[in-house]
């Protein structure tokens, strides 16, 4: 689905989008069809476009409950989006490494990586804009300068940030070919029987709750997680996870699919937690990659945060 973008200042204009309805989507509501095809656009927002008469099937405007048929052509244009001004903020950063091309930071719990609706300040990007004073790659646009990959708000640990497009392109290619080392540590509910294992299951949007991800064999993208047991407790297991791919919420979704959701994860696990935790117990401990300038392999370790260490001491064996 080709979508071309032209940038003029901070305004993005997205050209007309054309989709042909495949056989397996025949009879589906058009709002559901488009929400599955348009990653990043909510179903309610697409319904709003239809209410405004912006979505056409076979050249005629349709409502959200329209049932599409195989072979029909869907056309619509997303309105221009004005990106808000993102301001530098003097927020302390725990920097594990820095040079003229990149830096590796240890992200704290509760910090959003890049600005989004409801979080236009206090993010890692705001802090980076202050620290780097304009020296960040621009490939991902105004909202995500320097950001090659991300970790969830309540996940802690190592994250690489690029200061120029040369470094960004190199790291993005390494992510694409799965050559970056990413090892996480987590505590999951229940006691894992196997000492190690792998989950090879595609991840995509949850078919009902669009705010969640799920193992989705129909519309998901390839996702592979390897795990091994570090220590077993009476009701929990301390594990290390290695990623081959980097899908949204990958470890959280994969471990929940095994019946072992992360401790503290109210989205994919039990809503009630016996410990006072802020979200899931997940830490990006090891990050390794080839330096974009020298080609030398570099590996960084973010120490376990205090809350995580204290939790391991509390868990009954």
Beta strands, then each sheet from edge to edge (+ up, - down):
strand 1: 5-8
strand 2: 11-14
strand 3: 17-20
strand 4: 55-57
strand 5: 60-61
strand 6: 73-76
strand 7: 81-82
strand 8: 95-98
strand 9: 102-107
strand 10: 156-162
strand 11: 181-189
strand 12: 196-200
strand 13: 203-205
strand 14: 213-215
strand 15: 224-232
strand 16: 236-243
strand 17: 282-290
strand 18: 297-301
sheet 1: 1+ 2- 7+
sheet 2: 3+ 6- 4+ 5-
sheet 3: 8+ 9- 10+ 17+ 11- 16+ 15- 12+
sheet 4: 8+ 9- 10+ 17+ 18-
sheet 5: 13+ 14-
end
